[in-house]
């Protein structure tokens, strides 16, 4: 077991930002690559903003990504003399002890009830594994408040103390923290403590080129879980935001990423978040899913998001999933594509109304389709339905069966697009298909399928 110890230290503010998830992932990858320890620490000293629900969001997001932790909530703890979970709100006595250590150095003083640390006026040099050596001019640097007048310690102090107490060897975090690092190094030096290695990873930029904020679409990790993305795809994509496996490779199994992940391969330039590329990557994972894994994923997602789909008879549900799978790439799409078949009171899209039901002969053709399919016997299947559509087209003097097929699709689903039609009709069965045709024809004859109705 390596002595490498890294940590993820989120603040519970109600969401797990995509940037925070990437930071957690990089720390986890490095720990697993080195055979080290991954610590989870919740920075919850701001009680006005924190809640158990917000903490649960962090844990849920990490579990969804498959990022298990070695110490902290639900972890084993123990290796460094402490038993998790690690919540800063529970560590007040430890911070008080270190405040007294700093007082004893003569490098602190009180002002206005607050305790301040005398910042050195020499250049602050941060030796960073990603950014290189970065020098900060501290000649005009104000002294650092380390304890507020209400007695609570500030972030800079508790961050250093926790990393010291937990034996953190590598601090891997976002580049926006780089400007704070020389302050943290000054505190380490004042305490006579070893300084961890720092690796500040590039920022994630939004489509417009500015830092991705929580207000941006898709900024919360939960967005992707709710939309039914595959965690393996999201995890793989996040790996590429600031790290490159080389050789123009993008889709890699997790075991291979862990094997290759080195801090020296982290990029210096900022990473731009590309939602379209993530969607594409999710599609690649979707297509390669084993049938058993797809069935398990679909069952879990639909139970939560479409209970009516879960209530369908097993043969119908599995048949529908089989015919729509090739057309969809996320759980959200899966649920939406199933919607027309979860009720017999399904709506008709505006496009269907315009393209199919606005044609004057639609009523007559719907009746022909209904009667033609009704005549099919026990062998109601892909081939017999296709043959019937050709016959209906001929009887209505249509050059090709395309008009019949498009109208039939809109009649049974309410949409102009969908899965392969004949397999879909086979799954629905003759009785249900004919009933839907009859319903559509009745609505058309009643004038209720106009473009704006």
C-alpha positions as CSV (number, residue, x, y, z in Angstrom):
1,X,0.0,0.0,0.0
2,X,1.4,3.4,-1.0
3,X,1.7,6.2,1.5
4,X,-0.1,8.5,-1.0
5,X,-3.1,10.1,0.7
6,X,-5.5,12.5,-1.1
7,X,-8.8,14.0,-0.2
8,X,-12.0,15.5,-1.6
9,X,-13.3,18.3,0.6
10,X,-16.7,19.6,-0.7
11,X,-18.9,22.2,0.9
12,X,-22.5,21.0,1.2
13,X,-24.4,23.8,-0.7
14,X,-27.2,21.8,-2.3
15,X,-25.6,20.4,-5.4
16,X,-22.5,18.6,-6.5
17,X,-21.0,20.8,-9.2
18,X,-19.6,19.0,-12.3
19,X,-16.2,20.6,-11.4
20,X,-16.4,19.2,-7.9
21,X,-17.2,15.8,-9.3
22,X,-14.2,16.0,-11.6
23,X,-12.0,17.0,-8.7
24,X,-13.3,14.0,-6.7
25,X,-12.7,11.8,-9.7
26,X,-9.1,12.9,-10.2
27,X,-8.3,12.4,-6.5
28,X,-9.9,9.0,-6.6
29,X,-8.1,8.0,-9.8
30,X,-4.7,9.0,-8.4
31,X,-5.3,7.2,-5.1
32,X,-6.3,4.0,-6.9
33,X,-3.4,4.3,-9.4
34,X,-0.9,4.7,-6.6
35,X,-2.6,2.1,-4.3
36,X,-3.1,5.0,-1.8
37,X,-5.9,6.3,0.3
38,X,-8.8,8.5,-0.7
39,X,-10.3,10.6,2.1
40,X,-13.7,12.3,2.0
41,X,-14.1,15.4,4.2
42,X,-17.1,17.6,4.4
43,X,-16.3,21.3,4.9
44,X,-19.5,22.2,6.7
45,X,-18.4,25.0,9.0
46,X,-21.0,27.4,7.5
47,X,-24.0,26.2,9.4
48,X,-26.3,28.8,7.8
49,X,-25.9,27.2,4.4
50,X,-25.5,23.5,5.3
51,X,-28.1,20.8,5.6
52,X,-28.2,17.0,5.8
53,X,-30.0,17.0,2.4
54,X,-27.1,18.9,0.9
55,X,-24.6,16.4,2.4
56,X,-26.7,13.5,1.0
57,X,-26.5,15.1,-2.5
58,X,-22.7,14.8,-2.3
59,X,-22.7,11.2,-1.2
60,X,-25.3,10.2,-3.7
61,X,-23.4,11.8,-6.6
62,X,-20.1,10.1,-5.6
63,X,-21.8,6.8,-5.3
64,X,-23.5,7.2,-8.6
65,X,-20.1,7.8,-10.2
66,X,-18.7,4.8,-8.4
67,X,-16.2,6.8,-6.3
68,X,-15.8,4.8,-3.1
69,X,-13.9,6.4,-0.3
70,X,-11.5,4.8,2.2
71,X,-12.1,7.2,5.1
72,X,-15.0,9.4,5.9
73,X,-18.7,8.7,5.9
74,X,-19.4,5.0,5.5
75,X,-15.7,4.4,5.2
76,X,-13.3,2.3,7.3
77,X,-11.4,5.2,8.8
78,X,-8.6,4.4,11.2
79,X,-5.3,4.7,9.3
80,X,-4.3,8.1,10.8
81,X,-5.6,7.8,14.3
82,X,-9.1,9.2,13.5
83,X,-12.3,7.4,12.8
84,X,-14.6,8.9,10.1
85,X,-16.8,10.5,9.3
86,X,-14.9,13.7,8.7
87,X,-17.1,16.8,9.2
88,X,-15.4,20.0,10.0
89,X,-18.3,21.1,12.2
90,X,-17.2,18.3,14.6
91,X,-13.6,19.2,14.8
92,X,-13.7,22.4,16.7
93,X,-11.4,21.1,19.5
94,X,-8.7,20.2,17.0
95,X,-8.8,23.7,15.5
96,X,-8.6,25.3,18.9
97,X,-5.5,23.3,19.7
98,X,-3.8,24.5,16.5
99,X,-4.8,28.1,17.1
100,X,-2.9,27.9,20.4
101,X,0.1,26.5,18.6
102,X,0.1,29.4,16.2
103,X,-0.3,31.9,19.1
104,X,2.8,30.4,20.7
105,X,4.8,31.2,17.6
106,X,4.3,34.9,18.1
107,X,2.9,35.2,14.5
108,X,-0.6,36.1,15.5
109,X,-2.4,39.1,17.0
110,X,-5.9,40.1,17.8
111,X,-7.7,43.0,16.0
112,X,-11.3,43.9,16.5
113,X,-12.0,40.6,18.2
114,X,-10.6,38.6,15.3
115,X,-7.3,36.7,15.3
116,X,-4.9,37.4,12.5
117,X,-1.8,35.7,11.2
118,X,1.2,37.8,10.2
119,X,1.8,37.0,6.5
120,X,5.5,36.9,5.6
121,X,6.5,39.7,3.2
122,X,8.9,37.5,1.2
123,X,7.8,36.0,-2.2
124,X,5.4,33.1,-1.9
125,X,6.5,30.3,-4.1
126,X,4.1,27.5,-5.0
127,X,5.7,24.4,-6.5
128,X,2.8,23.0,-8.4
129,X,2.8,19.6,-10.2
130,X,0.5,21.0,-13.0
131,X,1.2,24.7,-13.1
132,X,5.0,24.6,-12.4
133,X,6.6,27.1,-10.0
134,X,4.2,30.1,-9.4
135,X,5.5,33.1,-7.4
136,X,3.2,35.5,-5.5
137,X,4.4,38.9,-4.5
138,X,3.5,39.2,-0.8
139,X,5.1,42.6,0.0
140,X,1.6,44.1,0.0
141,X,-0.3,41.0,1.2
142,X,-2.6,41.8,4.2
143,X,-2.4,39.7,7.3
144,X,-4.7,36.7,7.2
145,X,-7.7,36.4,9.5
146,X,-7.6,32.9,10.9
147,X,-10.4,33.2,13.5
148,X,-13.4,35.4,13.2
149,X,-14.6,37.6,16.0
150,X,-17.4,35.1,16.7
151,X,-14.7,32.6,17.5
152,X,-15.1,30.4,14.4
153,X,-11.9,29.5,12.4
154,X,-11.8,30.5,8.7
155,X,-11.4,28.2,5.7
156,X,-7.7,28.8,5.2
157,X,-6.8,27.6,8.7
158,X,-9.1,24.6,8.9
159,X,-8.1,23.5,5.4
160,X,-4.5,23.4,6.4
161,X,-5.1,21.7,9.8
162,X,-7.3,19.0,8.3
163,X,-4.8,18.2,5.6
164,X,-2.0,18.1,8.2
165,X,-4.0,16.0,10.7
166,X,-5.1,13.6,8.0
167,X,-1.6,13.2,6.6
168,X,-2.6,14.4,3.1
169,X,0.4,14.0,0.8
170,X,-1.1,15.5,-2.4
171,X,-3.7,18.3,-2.6
172,X,-5.4,18.0,-6.0
173,X,-8.0,20.7,-6.5
174,X,-9.2,23.3,-9.0
175,X,-7.0,26.0,-10.3
176,X,-9.2,28.7,-8.7
177,X,-7.6,27.7,-5.3
178,X,-4.1,28.4,-6.6
179,X,-4.1,32.0,-5.4
180,X,-4.8,30.8,-1.8
181,X,-2.0,28.2,-1.8
182,X,0.8,30.5,-0.8
183,X,-1.2,31.5,2.3
184,X,-1.6,27.9,3.2
185,X,2.1,27.2,2.7
186,X,2.8,30.1,5.1
187,X,0.7,28.4,7.8
188,X,2.4,25.1,7.2
189,X,5.8,26.8,7.7
190,X,4.6,28.6,10.8
191,X,3.5,25.3,12.3
192,X,6.8,23.6,11.3
193,X,4.7,21.0,9.4
194,X,5.6,19.2,6.2
195,X,4.0,20.8,3.1
196,X,2.0,18.5,0.8
197,X,2.5,18.5,-3.0
198,X,0.0,20.6,-4.8
199,X,-1.6,19.9,-8.2
200,X,-4.1,22.5,-9.4
201,X,-6.2,21.2,-12.2
202,X,-7.5,23.4,-15.0
203,X,-10.9,25.1,-14.7
204,X,-13.9,23.8,-16.6
205,X,-15.3,26.4,-19.0
206,X,-18.9,26.7,-20.2
207,X,-19.9,27.0,-23.9
208,X,-19.2,30.8,-23.7
209,X,-15.7,30.3,-22.5
210,X,-16.1,31.5,-18.9
211,X,-15.8,29.4,-15.8
212,X,-18.7,26.9,-15.5
213,X,-21.0,28.1,-12.7
214,X,-23.9,26.5,-10.9
215,X,-26.2,28.6,-13.0
216,X,-25.1,27.0,-16.2
217,X,-27.3,24.3,-17.8
218,X,-25.8,20.9,-16.9
219,X,-23.6,22.2,-14.1
220,X,-25.0,19.9,-11.4
221,X,-24.0,16.2,-11.6
222,X,-27.5,15.3,-10.6
223,X,-28.7,16.6,-14.0
224,X,-27.1,13.6,-15.7
225,X,-28.5,11.1,-13.2
226,X,-32.0,12.6,-13.6
227,X,-31.6,12.6,-17.4
228,X,-30.7,8.9,-17.4
229,X,-27.1,9.2,-18.5
230,X,-24.9,6.2,-17.8
231,X,-22.5,6.9,-14.9
232,X,-19.7,5.1,-16.7
233,X,-20.1,7.5,-19.7
234,X,-20.1,10.6,-17.5
235,X,-17.1,9.4,-15.5
236,X,-15.2,8.6,-18.7
237,X,-16.0,12.1,-20.1
238,X,-15.0,13.9,-16.9
239,X,-11.6,12.1,-17.1
240,X,-11.0,13.9,-20.4
241,X,-11.6,17.4,-18.9
242,X,-8.0,18.2,-18.0
243,X,-6.4,14.8,-18.5
244,X,-5.4,13.0,-21.7
245,X,-4.7,9.3,-22.1
246,X,-2.7,10.0,-25.2
247,X,-2.9,8.4,-28.7
248,X,-6.2,10.2,-29.4
249,X,-8.1,7.6,-27.3
250,X,-11.3,8.7,-25.6
251,X,-13.4,5.8,-24.6
252,X,-11.5,3.6,-22.1
253,X,-12.6,1.2,-19.4
254,X,-12.2,2.4,-15.9
255,X,-9.5,-0.1,-15.1
256,X,-7.4,1.2,-18.0
257,X,-7.8,4.8,-16.9
258,X,-6.7,3.9,-13.3
259,X,-3.7,2.2,-14.8
260,X,-2.7,5.2,-16.9
261,X,-3.6,8.1,-14.6
262,X,-0.5,10.2,-13.8
263,X,-0.5,13.7,-12.5
264,X,2.2,14.6,-15.0
265,X,-0.4,14.1,-17.7
266,X,-2.8,16.7,-16.4
267,X,-3.3,19.6,-18.9
268,X,-2.3,23.1,-18.1
269,X,-5.0,24.7,-20.2
270,X,-8.6,25.1,-19.2
271,X,-11.1,22.4,-20.4
272,X,-14.3,23.4,-22.2
273,X,-17.4,21.4,-21.3
274,X,-19.0,20.0,-24.4
275,X,-22.5,18.7,-23.7
276,X,-22.8,17.4,-27.3
277,X,-19.7,15.3,-26.9
278,X,-20.9,13.9,-23.6
279,X,-24.2,13.0,-25.2
280,X,-22.3,11.2,-28.0
281,X,-20.1,9.3,-25.5
282,X,-23.2,8.3,-23.6
283,X,-24.6,6.9,-26.9
284,X,-21.4,4.9,-27.4
285,X,-21.7,3.3,-23.9
286,X,-25.4,2.8,-24.5
287,X,-24.9,0.8,-27.6
288,X,-22.3,-1.4,-26.0
289,X,-24.4,-2.2,-22.9
290,X,-25.1,-5.9,-22.4
291,X,-28.8,-6.8,-22.6
292,X,-28.9,-7.7,-19.0
293,X,-27.4,-4.4,-17.9
294,X,-29.8,-2.5,-20.1
295,X,-32.7,-4.4,-18.6
296,X,-31.5,-3.6,-15.1
297,X,-30.9,0.1,-15.9
298,X,-34.3,0.5,-17.6
299,X,-36.1,-1.2,-14.8
300,X,-34.5,1.1,-12.1
301,X,-34.9,4.3,-14.1
302,X,-38.5,3.6,-15.1
303,X,-39.6,2.6,-11.6
304,X,-38.5,6.0,-10.5
305,X,-39.4,8.2,-13.5
306,X,-42.3,6.3,-15.2
307,X,-44.2,4.0,-12.8
308,X,-46.8,3.4,-15.5
309,X,-44.1,1.8,-17.6
310,X,-43.1,-0.4,-14.8
311,X,-46.7,-1.5,-14.4
312,X,-46.9,-2.7,-18.0
313,X,-47.1,-6.5,-18.5
314,X,-43.6,-7.8,-18.7
315,X,-43.8,-9.0,-22.4
316,X,-45.2,-5.6,-23.5
317,X,-42.6,-3.6,-21.6
318,X,-39.7,-5.7,-22.7
319,X,-40.9,-5.7,-26.3
320,X,-41.3,-1.9,-26.3
321,X,-37.8,-1.5,-24.8
322,X,-36.4,-3.8,-27.4
323,X,-37.8,-1.8,-30.4
324,X,-37.0,1.7,-29.0
325,X,-33.5,1.0,-27.7
326,X,-31.8,1.5,-31.0
327,X,-33.2,5.0,-31.3
328,X,-32.5,6.4,-27.9
329,X,-29.4,7.3,-25.9
330,X,-30.6,8.3,-22.4
331,X,-33.1,7.2,-19.8
332,X,-35.0,10.4,-20.3
333,X,-35.4,9.7,-24.0
334,X,-36.4,6.1,-23.1
335,X,-39.2,7.4,-20.9
336,X,-40.4,9.9,-23.5
337,X,-40.4,7.3,-26.3
338,X,-42.5,5.0,-24.1
339,X,-45.0,7.7,-23.1
340,X,-47.4,7.2,-26.1
341,X,-47.9,3.5,-25.1
342,X,-48.6,4.1,-21.4
343,X,-52.1,5.5,-22.0
344,X,-54.8,5.1,-24.6
345,X,-55.5,8.9,-24.3
346,X,-52.2,9.8,-26.0
347,X,-51.8,13.2,-27.6
348,X,-50.9,13.9,-31.3
349,X,-47.9,16.2,-32.0
350,X,-48.4,19.3,-34.0
351,X,-46.1,17.9,-36.7
352,X,-48.3,14.8,-37.0
353,X,-51.4,17.0,-37.3
354,X,-49.7,19.1,-40.1
355,X,-48.1,16.4,-42.1
356,X,-50.6,13.6,-41.9
357,X,-54.0,14.6,-40.5
358,X,-54.4,17.8,-42.5
359,X,-54.6,15.8,-45.8
360,X,-58.2,15.6,-47.0
361,X,-58.2,11.9,-47.6
362,X,-56.8,11.0,-44.2
363,X,-60.2,9.8,-42.9
364,X,-60.8,7.5,-45.8
365,X,-57.2,6.1,-45.6
366,X,-57.4,5.6,-41.8
367,X,-60.6,3.5,-42.4
368,X,-58.8,1.4,-45.0
369,X,-55.8,0.8,-42.7
370,X,-58.1,-0.1,-39.8
371,X,-60.1,-2.6,-42.0
372,X,-56.9,-4.0,-43.6
373,X,-55.2,-4.7,-40.4
374,X,-58.4,-6.1,-38.9
375,X,-58.4,-8.8,-41.6
376,X,-55.0,-10.2,-40.5
377,X,-55.5,-13.4,-38.6
378,X,-53.5,-15.0,-35.9
379,X,-50.2,-14.3,-37.6
380,X,-50.2,-10.6,-36.8
381,X,-46.4,-9.9,-37.2
382,X,-43.9,-7.7,-38.9
383,X,-44.2,-9.5,-42.3
384,X,-48.0,-9.7,-42.3
385,X,-48.5,-6.1,-41.3
386,X,-46.0,-5.0,-44.0
387,X,-47.8,-7.0,-46.6
388,X,-51.1,-5.5,-45.5
389,X,-49.7,-2.0,-45.9
390,X,-48.7,-2.7,-49.4
391,X,-52.1,-4.1,-50.3
392,X,-53.8,-1.0,-48.7
393,X,-51.6,1.3,-50.8
394,X,-52.6,-0.6,-53.9
395,X,-56.3,-0.5,-53.1
396,X,-56.1,3.3,-52.6
397,X,-54.1,3.7,-55.8
398,X,-51.0,5.0,-54.0
399,X,-47.7,4.6,-55.9
400,X,-45.9,3.5,-52.8
401,X,-47.0,2.4,-49.2
402,X,-45.1,5.3,-47.6
403,X,-48.2,7.4,-47.1
404,X,-49.9,4.4,-45.5
405,X,-46.9,3.7,-43.2
406,X,-46.5,7.4,-42.1
407,X,-50.2,7.8,-41.4
408,X,-50.3,4.5,-39.5
409,X,-47.4,5.5,-37.3
410,X,-49.0,8.9,-36.4
411,X,-52.3,7.1,-35.7
412,X,-50.9,4.6,-33.2
413,X,-48.3,6.8,-31.5
414,X,-49.2,10.4,-32.2
415,X,-45.8,11.1,-33.6
416,X,-44.1,11.3,-37.0
417,X,-41.0,9.6,-35.8
418,X,-40.4,6.5,-33.7
419,X,-38.9,3.0,-33.6
420,X,-39.2,0.6,-36.5
421,X,-42.9,0.5,-37.2
422,X,-43.7,-3.1,-38.0
423,X,-41.8,-4.5,-34.9
424,X,-43.6,-1.9,-32.8
425,X,-47.0,-2.9,-34.1
426,X,-46.2,-6.5,-33.4
427,X,-45.4,-5.7,-29.8
428,X,-48.6,-3.7,-29.3
429,X,-50.7,-6.5,-30.8
430,X,-53.5,-6.4,-33.3
431,X,-56.3,-5.6,-30.8
432,X,-54.5,-2.5,-29.5
433,X,-53.3,-1.3,-32.9
434,X,-56.8,-1.5,-34.4
435,X,-58.3,0.2,-31.3
436,X,-55.9,3.1,-31.7
437,X,-56.6,3.4,-35.4
438,X,-60.3,3.5,-34.6
439,X,-59.8,6.2,-32.0
440,X,-57.7,8.3,-34.3
441,X,-60.2,8.0,-37.1
442,X,-63.1,9.0,-34.8
443,X,-61.1,12.1,-33.6
444,X,-60.4,13.0,-37.3
445,X,-64.0,12.7,-38.3
446,X,-65.0,14.9,-35.3
447,X,-62.6,17.6,-36.5
448,X,-60.4,17.3,-33.5
449,X,-57.1,16.6,-35.3
450,X,-56.6,20.0,-36.8
451,X,-53.2,21.7,-36.7
452,X,-54.0,23.9,-33.7
453,X,-56.6,21.8,-31.8
